[in-house]
Amino acid sequence: MKLNYYWTILLWLGGAYQTLAQNPLITHRFSADPTARVMNDTLFVFPSSDTTCTQIQGNNGFCMPDYHVYSTTDLTNWKDHGEILSHNTVPWVEKDSYGMWAPDCIEKDGKYYFYFPAMPKDKSAFRRIGVAVANTPSGPYTPEASYIEGIEGIDPNVFIDDDGSIYLYYGGGENLYWVELNQDMKSIKTKPQKVQGLPSKYKEGPFMFKRKNKYYFTFPHAPSGSEEISYAVGDSPKGPFEYKGKVLERWKDGCWTNHHSFVEYKGEWLLFYHHMDISGNKHRRSMCADRIFFDEEGNIPEIKATQRGIAKLYAKDAIQLDRYSLLENGKVEKTSASDINWVVKRISPSTKLEIHDINFEKEKFTQVALWVSSKTTATVEILANGKSWATFDIPAMKEGEWRVVKAKTKFTPKGMQELSFQFKGDTETLQLDWMQCMRKKEVLLGKSSDIELFNQSKQRIIFEANQGLIYTPKALNSAQPHILKDAFVKGDLHINGKKVTKLSTIEAGDVVSFSSDKEKQMYDAFAGIEASNFSDQEGVMTESCKLGGKNVGYIENGDYLMFNNLLFNQQPQKVTIGVASANTGGVVEIRKSDLKGEVLASFEIQKTGGWQKWTNLTSDINTQVAKNEKIFIVFKGNNGFLMNLKDVKFE
């Protein structure tokens, strides 16, 4: 069967864009440096906007042309109010400068003042700080004709104290600065002063808030690599401050920056920050948020960044299992599907997976469905508040295949529940995407990402990204979902996890899934394979390569690549790898069968002159290799990034 693909294109027409999100909060645009503010009982977030560089634009690889504002009243549904300011709408900003970095916004006397750094036309500084004014948080904002005189720098943050005094904090580097503003919010009252009491090393992105008569001066800090979110406390907004430590650990996956804000909303304290979850590119970031807490002394205990985030979850909706509250001895990875999606993998009997604060309300769910993939049989048990609730027998599937499987519920949870997962059997290839609770008379329909479904009128059945659809039996039987006869992706049909040849009458409680049987692509080992075409990996990321295509990067000690997509039609005598490195001391081992298998070749990596300065290294092979041998490339070395890998070729 071949399938005609129909593309739905979302055009921005100036209206508000509604999105439902956990972390990252916004997925239709890149949104970094989020400043969260409560205005008129609504939580607004003012981030910067990352875009893809198409030429020499911006600075340091960051191309940031404009600002949008987002809002929520339930921490779950986010509204994009559209563009509020652009580098080409501010009189004093250099045209097409792509330098609109981290902003802030604050309300005073019914007016909303938006502060932003930008590259000035007059070339008087690297960045100047300007202000735009609006009558509502969502704009429209009117920029002042010129920047604020007397200061220069990045990352403005404005704080209004209880006595009405107004302070502007800013800067990036070894020092951060503060200045008092006049009541007009547009001019400085005092000369800039250095913030006292902060630790050494690079700092930026200051954010001040007050709690119980204590002033919390918070900032991204890079004492040992990328930026962690740190804080200091003082008795005055002018300082000096006492450094207390970090609230959020630094990223260790190649995202160097972080930028944040703290806000109290509806009795909860929240930390907003950014990461490169969607793009895998440190220059295209996405805003996230997690809850924080204060101890009895007013200190902020360090938290872990979660996928669960701050969104409300309801059992009646599809629940993304990769948006966990707790995951130990497992891993979340982004799939290669065109829709942005993550799955839980690296599952073992010791894996701990928990999702907290799911509202079951007063619904009576008689069964629950999982969208799952596994090459072997396994067992998944779900506990609700510690009590066994549903147990799944996972069938063996083809490599890369996904199915909906179901299990009857043992009781009816009520109100807020904490779900935890336990795993038994051979779980090495087990992967989980989402789960869906079902009522007695409901039917669930799911599909693989490369399958398009149509009803009996040949209309495409539209799915929300990465979840199934709930029907009544009558509605699903009427729709008669199927793949068109001329589909170029073949597919299997499963009802209740079992393969069938046609869609018979569907009854209440059935789960139906269409999954592809598209064979995995095999590569001739002697023609070479791009490193980015790995079958599996641990710890690495891919990035654009100067030679074209992609290379594997952000490689650290203990990371590896696995290839089970190579064909050895003869015995190899040599192997060549393409590497680049700004460092010395890393080792690349090529092993067969598994991570501890026999070593085919080993390479000691020296400096090549940079991360995109490529060289080829060749080694002899003195052992036998099977025709479909599974190959592991294992990386070893000291702390930090070791090397980049472009390709592998056997001779």
C-alpha positions in Angstrom: 0.0 0.0 0.0 1.1 3.5 -0.7 0.0 6.5 1.3 -0.6 10.0 0.1 0.7 12.4 2.7 -1.4 15.6 3.3 0.5 18.3 5.1 -1.3 20.7 7.5 0.6 24.0 7.6 0.0 26.3 10.6 0.3 30.0 9.5 0.8 32.8 11.9 -1.8 35.3 11.1 -1.4 37.7 14.1 -3.9 35.9 16.3 -3.2 34.2 19.6 -1.7 30.7 19.5 -2.9 28.3 22.2 -0.7 25.5 23.3 -0.9 22.8 26.0 2.5 22.0 27.5 4.6 20.5 30.1 8.4 21.0 29.9 9.3 22.6 27.6 6.3 24.9 28.0 6.2 26.3 24.4 7.0 24.0 21.4 5.8 26.0 18.4 8.6 28.6 18.8 12.0 28.8 20.5 11.7 30.9 23.7 14.7 31.6 25.9 15.5 33.8 29.0 11.9 33.7 30.5 10.9 36.5 32.9 7.7 35.5 34.7 5.4 38.2 36.2 1.9 38.0 37.8 -0.3 40.8 36.3 -4.0 41.1 36.8 -4.2 37.5 38.3 -2.6 36.1 35.2 0.9 34.7 34.9 2.7 36.3 32.0 6.1 35.2 30.7 8.3 37.5 28.7 11.1 35.5 27.0 13.5 36.2 24.1 13.1 34.5 20.8 15.8 32.2 19.2 15.8 31.7 15.5 18.0 29.8 13.0 20.9 31.8 11.6 20.9 31.8 7.8 23.9 34.2 7.6 26.2 36.2 9.8 23.6 37.5 12.3 23.5 38.5 16.0 26.4 37.5 18.3 28.0 34.3 19.4 25.7 32.2 17.2 22.5 33.6 18.8 20.0 35.1 16.3 17.3 36.8 18.3 15.1 39.2 16.3 12.0 39.9 18.4 9.9 39.3 21.5 6.6 37.5 22.1 4.6 37.3 25.4 2.8 34.3 26.7 0.2 33.9 29.5 -1.6 31.3 31.5 -4.2 31.1 34.3 -3.8 27.4 35.1 -0.1 26.7 34.5 -1.2 24.2 31.7 -2.7 26.1 28.8 -0.4 28.8 27.4 -1.5 31.6 25.1 0.9 33.3 22.6 -0.1 36.9 22.3 2.2 37.4 19.3 5.1 39.7 18.7 5.3 42.8 20.9 8.7 44.2 19.7 11.2 43.6 17.0 14.8 44.7 16.3 13.3 46.6 13.2 10.6 48.5 15.2 12.8 50.2 17.7 14.2 53.6 16.5 17.6 53.3 18.1 18.4 49.7 17.3 20.6 48.6 14.4 18.4 47.2 11.6 18.6 43.4 11.2 20.9 43.1 14.1 19.3 40.0 15.6 20.5 41.0 19.0 17.4 41.3 21.2 18.6 39.4 24.2 17.0 38.7 27.6 14.2 41.1 28.6 12.1 42.0 31.6 8.7 43.6 32.1 7.1 45.2 35.2 3.9 47.2 36.0 3.8 50.6 37.6 0.7 52.9 38.0 -1.3 51.0 35.4 1.5 51.1 32.7 3.7 48.2 31.6 7.3 48.8 31.1 9.3 46.4 28.9 13.1 46.5 29.3 15.4 44.9 26.7 19.0 45.0 25.6 19.9 45.6 21.9 22.6 46.6 19.5 22.6 50.4 19.1 22.8 52.1 15.7 25.3 54.6 17.1 27.8 51.8 17.9 28.3 53.3 21.4 28.3 50.0 23.2 28.0 46.2 22.7 24.5 46.5 24.1 22.3 49.4 25.3 19.2 48.9 27.4 15.9 50.4 26.2 12.3 50.5 27.4 8.9 50.2 25.7 5.6 51.1 27.3 2.1 49.6 26.9 -1.3 49.9 28.5 -1.7 46.1 28.8 0.8 43.3 29.5 0.3 41.9 26.0 0.8 45.3 24.3 1.0 46.9 21.9 4.3 48.3 23.2 5.7 51.7 22.1 9.5 51.9 22.3 11.2 55.1 23.5 13.1 57.0 20.8 16.5 56.3 22.5 18.1 53.9 25.0 18.5 54.7 28.7 21.4 57.1 29.1 24.2 56.3 31.5 24.1 52.5 31.4 25.2 49.8 29.0 25.1 46.1 29.2 22.8 43.1 28.9 20.0 41.3 30.8 18.0 44.1 32.4 15.9 43.2 35.5 13.7 45.8 37.3 12.6 45.6 40.9 10.2 48.0 42.7 10.7 47.9 46.5 7.9 48.4 49.0 8.9 52.0 49.6 8.5 52.7 45.8 12.2 52.8 45.0 13.0 51.4 41.6 16.1 49.4 40.8 17.6 48.2 37.6 20.0 45.3 37.6 22.0 44.2 34.6 25.3 43.0 33.2 27.3 39.9 32.2 30.9 39.0 33.1 32.9 39.0 36.3 30.7 41.8 37.7 27.0 42.6 37.8 25.6 46.1 38.4 22.6 48.0 39.9 21.3 51.5 39.4 18.3 53.3 40.9 15.8 54.6 38.4 13.7 57.7 38.5 9.9 57.4 38.9 9.5 57.9 35.2 11.0 54.4 34.8 13.0 55.7 31.8 16.0 57.4 33.4 18.6 56.7 36.0 18.6 58.4 39.4 22.1 57.2 40.6 25.3 56.1 39.0 25.8 52.4 38.4 27.2 50.4 41.3 28.8 46.9 41.3 26.7 44.3 43.2 28.7 43.3 46.2 29.1 39.9 47.8 28.9 37.6 44.7 31.3 34.8 43.9 33.9 35.0 41.2 33.7 33.7 37.6 31.2 34.6 34.9 27.7 35.8 35.9 24.8 37.3 34.0 21.0 37.5 34.0 20.3 39.0 37.4 16.8 38.6 38.9 15.8 40.2 42.2 12.8 39.2 44.3 11.7 39.9 47.9 10.3 37.4 50.4 9.7 37.9 54.1 11.9 41.1 54.2 14.8 39.3 52.6 16.1 40.3 49.2 17.1 37.4 46.9 19.6 38.3 44.3 19.7 35.4 41.8 21.9 34.9 38.7 23.2 32.4 36.2 26.8 31.5 37.3 29.5 29.5 35.4 32.1 28.5 38.0 33.0 25.2 36.3 31.7 25.1 32.7 28.1 25.9 31.8 25.7 28.1 33.8 24.0 27.0 37.0 21.2 29.1 38.6 22.6 30.5 41.9 21.4 33.0 44.5 22.5 35.3 47.3 20.5 37.0 50.1 20.7 40.4 51.6 18.9 43.0 53.8 18.8 45.7 51.1 18.2 45.7 47.4 21.5 47.5 47.1 23.4 44.7 48.8 25.8 43.5 50.0 24.6 40.0 49.5 25.7 36.7 51.0 26.1 33.9 48.5 24.0 30.8 49.3 24.6 28.4 46.5 22.9 27.0 43.5 19.2 26.3 42.9 19.5 24.4 39.6 22.5 22.4 38.4 24.3 23.3 35.2 23.6 21.6 32.0 26.1 18.9 30.9 24.8 18.2 27.4 26.2 21.2 25.5 23.7 23.9 26.5 26.1 26.5 28.0 23.5 29.1 28.9 20.7 29.2 31.4 18.5 32.2 32.3 15.7 32.4 34.7 13.2 34.1 36.9 11.3 33.4 40.1 7.6 34.1 40.7 4.9 33.3 43.3 1.6 32.4 41.7 -1.5 31.1 43.5 0.5 30.1 46.6 3.3 28.3 44.8 6.8 29.5 44.0 8.0 28.7 40.5 11.4 28.8 38.8 11.4 29.5 35.0 14.5 28.7 33.0 15.5 27.4 29.6 17.1 24.4 27.9 17.6 23.1 24.4 15.1 20.2 24.8 13.5 20.5 21.3 16.4 21.5 19.1 19.4 19.9 20.7 21.1 23.2 19.7 22.5 25.5 22.3 21.4 28.5 20.2 17.8 27.4 20.0 16.4 27.1 23.4 13.0 26.5 25.0 11.5 27.8 28.3 10.7 25.4 31.1 9.5 25.7 34.7 9.5 23.8 37.9 8.3 24.3 41.5 10.8 25.5 44.2 10.5 25.5 48.0 12.0 27.4 50.9 13.2 25.9 54.1 12.5 27.3 57.6 15.6 29.6 57.3 14.5 30.9 54.0 17.0 29.0 52.0 16.1 27.5 48.6 17.0 23.8 48.4 18.5 22.7 45.1 15.9 21.2 42.7 16.2 18.9 39.7 14.9 20.0 36.3 12.0 17.8 35.4 10.1 16.9 32.3 6.9 16.9 34.4 7.1 20.7 34.9 4.2 22.6 36.4 1.3 21.7 34.2 -1.8 20.1 35.6 -2.5 16.5 34.6 -5.9 14.8 34.3 -6.3 11.1 33.9 -8.9 11.6 31.2 -6.2 13.0 28.9 -3.3 11.2 27.3 -0.3 11.4 29.7 3.2 11.6 28.2 5.3 9.2 30.3 8.5 10.9 29.3 7.3 14.0 31.2 8.1 12.3 34.4 8.4 13.5 38.0 11.0 11.0 38.9 13.2 8.8 36.6 16.1 6.6 37.9 18.0 4.0 35.9 16.3 5.0 32.7 16.5 7.6 30.1 14.3 9.9 28.0 15.3 10.5 24.4 13.8 12.4 21.5 12.6 10.3 18.6 13.3 10.8 14.9 9.6 11.4 14.2 8.6 14.6 12.4 6.4 15.5 15.4 8.4 16.6 18.4 8.3 13.7 20.7 10.3 11.9 23.5 10.1 8.3 24.8 11.3 6.5 27.9 13.9 3.9 27.2 17.0 2.2 28.8 14.4 0.4 31.1 15.4 -2.4 33.5 13.8 -4.1 36.5 15.6 -1.5 38.6 14.1 1.5 36.7 12.0 3.9 38.8 9.4 5.9 36.9 6.9 8.2 38.7 4.4 10.8 37.6 2.9 12.8 40.4 -0.2 14.8 40.9 -2.6 13.3 38.3 -6.2 14.3 38.9 -8.5 11.3 38.5 -11.5 13.5 39.6 -14.5 11.2 40.1 -14.1 9.4 36.8 -14.5 5.6 36.7 -11.9 4.2 34.4 -12.2 0.5 33.7 -9.0 0.0 31.8 -5.8 1.8 30.8 -3.8 1.7 27.5 -0.1 2.1 26.8 1.6 3.1 23.6 4.6 0.9 23.7 7.5 -0.7 21.7 9.5 -3.9 22.6 11.3 -6.6 20.7 10.8 -9.0 23.6 8.0 -9.9 26.0 7.9 -8.0 29.2 5.6 -7.0 32.1 4.7 -3.4 33.1 2.8 -2.8 36.4 1.3 0.5 37.3 0.7 1.4 41.0 -1.6 4.2 42.0 -0.5 5.7 45.3 1.5 2.6 46.0 -1.3 0.1 45.3 -1.2 -2.2 42.2 -3.7 -0.8 39.7 -3.0 -2.3 36.3 -0.6 -4.9 34.8 0.4 -5.2 31.2 1.7 -8.2 29.3 3.8 -6.6 26.6 4.1 -8.7 23.4 7.2 -9.0 21.3 7.2 -6.7 18.3 9.3 -6.0 15.2 12.1 -3.5 15.7 10.8 0.0 15.6 7.1 -1.1 15.8 4.7 0.6 18.3 1.4 -0.8 19.5 -1.4 0.1 21.8 -1.8 -2.5 24.6 -4.3 -2.5 27.3 -4.9 -3.7 30.9 -8.0 -3.8 33.1 -7.9 -1.6 36.2 -8.1 -3.3 39.6 -9.9 -0.4 41.3 -11.1 3.1 40.7 -8.7 5.8 41.9 -10.2 9.1 43.1 -8.8 12.6 43.3 -5.1 13.3 43.1 -2.9 10.2 42.5 0.8 9.4 42.1 1.5 6.7 39.5 4.6 4.6 39.7 5.8 1.9 37.3 7.5 -1.4 37.9 9.1 -3.5 35.2 9.8 -7.3 34.9 11.3 -9.5 32.2 13.6 -8.7 29.3 13.2 -4.9 29.1 16.3 -4.0 27.2 14.4 -2.9 24.1 11.2 -1.7 26.0 10.2 1.9 25.2 7.2 3.9 26.6 5.5 6.9 25.0 2.1 7.7 26.5 -0.8 6.2 28.5 -4.5 6.8 28.3 -7.2 5.9 30.9 -10.4 4.6 29.3 -14.1 4.5 30.5 -16.2 1.4 30.0 -17.8 2.4 26.7 -14.8 3.9 25.1 -12.5 2.8 22.3 -8.9 4.0 21.7 -7.3 4.4 18.3 -3.5 4.9 17.9 -0.9 4.9 15.2 2.8 5.1 14.4 4.2 8.4 13.4 4.8 7.4 9.8 1.3 6.0 9.3 -1.5 8.3 8.0 -5.1 7.1 8.6 -8.2 7.9 6.6 -11.9 7.3 7.2 -14.3 5.7 4.7 -14.7 9.1 3.0 -11.0 9.2 2.4 -10.7 12.1 4.8 -7.5 12.2 6.9 -8.0 11.3 10.6 -6.1 14.1 12.4 -4.2 13.1 15.6 -2.9 15.4 18.2 0.9 14.9 18.3 2.0 11.7 20.1 -1.3 10.5 21.5 -4.3 8.4 20.6 -8.0 9.3 19.9 -10.9 8.2 22.1 -14.1 7.1 20.3 -17.4 5.4 21.0 -17.7 2.0 19.3 -20.4 3.4 17.0 -18.3 6.4 15.9 -15.2 4.3 15.2 -17.1 1.7 13.3 -18.7 4.5 11.3 -15.3 6.0 10.5 -13.7 2.7 9.4 -10.1 4.0 9.8 -7.7 2.6 7.2 -4.6 3.2 5.2 -5.2 4.2 1.6 -4.4 1.4 -0.9 -1.7 3.5 -2.6 0.1 4.3 0.7 3.9 4.1 0.3 4.2 3.1 4.0 2.9 -0.4 4.7 1.2 -1.0 8.0 -0.1 -3.7 10.3 -3.4 -3.5 12.1 -3.7 -4.7 15.8 -6.8 -5.0 17.9 -6.2 -5.4 21.6 -2.5 -5.9 20.8 -3.1 -8.8 18.4 -2.5 -8.6 14.7 -5.6 -8.9 12.4 -6.0 -8.5 8.7 -9.1 -6.3 8.7 -11.0 -4.0 11.0 -14.0 -6.1 12.2 -16.8 -4.7 14.4 -15.2 -2.8 17.2 -16.7 -3.2 20.7 -16.5 -1.1 23.9 -13.1 -1.4 25.5 -11.1 -2.3 22.4 -7.8 -0.6 21.6 -6.9 -0.4 17.9 -3.5 0.5 16.5 -1.9 0.8 13.1 1.9 0.4 13.0 4.4 0.4 10.2 6.5 -2.5 9.1 8.9 -0.3 7.3 12.3 -2.1 7.3 15.2 -0.5 9.0 17.8 0.9 6.5 21.0 -1.2 6.3 24.4 0.3 5.3 27.3 -1.3 3.6 30.1 -1.2 6.2 32.7 -0.8 3.4 30.9 2.2 1.9 31.0 3.9 5.2 28.3 5.2 7.5 27.7 8.6 9.0 28.1 8.5 12.8 24.7 10.2 13.1 23.0 7.2 11.5 23.6 5.2 14.7 20.9 2.7 15.8 21.2 3.7 19.5 23.4 5.9 21.6 24.1 7.0 25.2 25.0 10.6 26.1 25.8 12.1 22.7 24.0 14.6 20.5 24.1 15.4 16.8 24.9 18.8 15.2 25.4 20.4 11.8 28.8 19.5 10.4 31.1 21.9 8.5 31.7 19.1 5.9 28.0 18.8 5.3 25.3 16.6 7.0 25.6 16.0 10.7 28.3 14.8 13.1 28.0 13.3 16.6 29.2 15.7 19.3 29.1 16.6 23.0 30.9 13.3 23.6 32.0 12.6 27.2 33.6 9.8 29.1 31.3 6.7 29.1 29.2 7.7 26.1 28.7 5.3 23.2 27.1 4.6 19.8 25.6 1.3 18.7 25.1 0.2 15.1 23.1 -2.9 14.2 22.4 -1.6 10.7 25.8 -2.6 9.1 26.4 -5.3 6.5 29.8 -7.0 6.4 29.8 -8.9 3.1 33.5 -9.7 3.7 36.0 -9.6 6.5 37.3 -6.1 7.3 41.0 -5.5 7.5 41.0 -1.9 8.5 38.7 0.8 9.9 38.8 4.6 9.5 37.1 7.2 11.6 36.7 10.9 11.0 37.3 12.9 14.2 37.7 16.5 15.3 38.8 17.8 18.7 40.0 20.9 20.5 41.3 18.7 23.3 43.8 15.9 23.8 43.4 12.6 25.7 40.2 11.0 24.5 40.1 7.3 23.4 37.7 5.8 20.8 37.2 2.0 21.1 35.3 0.0 18.4 33.9 -3.2 19.9 31.7 -6.0 18.6 28.6 -7.6 20.1 28.2 -5.4 23.2 29.8 -2.6 25.3 32.3 -5.0 26.8 32.8 -7.1 23.6 36.1 -7.8 21.8 37.9 -4.7 20.7 38.2 -4.4 16.9 40.2 -1.1 17.0 41.3 1.6 19.4 42.3 5.2 18.7 44.0 7.8 20.9 42.6 11.3 19.9 44.9 14.3 19.7 44.0 17.9 19.1 43.0 18.5 15.5 42.8 22.3 15.9 39.1 22.7 16.7 35.7 21.0 17.0 35.2 21.2 13.2 38.8 20.7 12.1 38.5 17.1 10.8 41.1 14.4 10.3 40.9 10.7 9.5 42.5 8.0 11.6 43.0 4.4 10.5 43.6 1.2 12.5 44.1 -2.5 11.6 41.5 -5.1 12.5 42.8 -8.6 13.5 39.6 -10.4 14.5 36.6 -12.0 12.7 33.3 -10.0 12.2 29.9 -11.6 11.5 27.8 -10.5 8.5 25.3 -8.6 10.7 27.7 -7.8 13.6 26.4 -5.3 16.2 29.1 -2.6 16.5 29.7 -0.4 19.5 31.8 2.8 19.5 32.8 3.5 23.1 34.3 6.8 24.2 36.7 7.2 27.1 38.7 10.1 28.6 38.9 12.8 31.2 36.1 15.3 32.2 34.6 17.5 29.6 33.9 17.1 25.9 36.3 14.7 24.2 35.9 14.9 20.5 33.4 14.9 17.6 32.8 11.9 15.3 31.8 12.3 11.7 31.9 8.8 10.1 33.1 5.2 10.2 34.4 3.2 7.2 35.6 -0.4 7.1 38.1 -1.7 4.5 
